[in-house]
């Protein structure tokens, strides 16, 4: 098996345990570039975290220090083992099926 899992929305959410990395919310999740793309941030494991919509809007294109919003954990590239361990905390079909029409869960994210 591959040591480095695909960089997808689902895997980012799984790494972050389906929890906003800024406030701990578990609903209305999106993903946020810690260093905004407008400031040179890349779409990578090390710069993307799960964030609820209100936190994502509040942070906007600001740097974390500018708005006092730091992720709960430093974003990192997980191993397949990390994702399997986190997956044990969520029952099968944890994601409500209505989300599937709106999110591309297993599509690799472009850098």
Helices and strands as residue ranges (DSSP letters): H 9-15, E 29-33, G 37-39, E 48-52, H 53-59, H 64-67, H 80-87, G 97-101
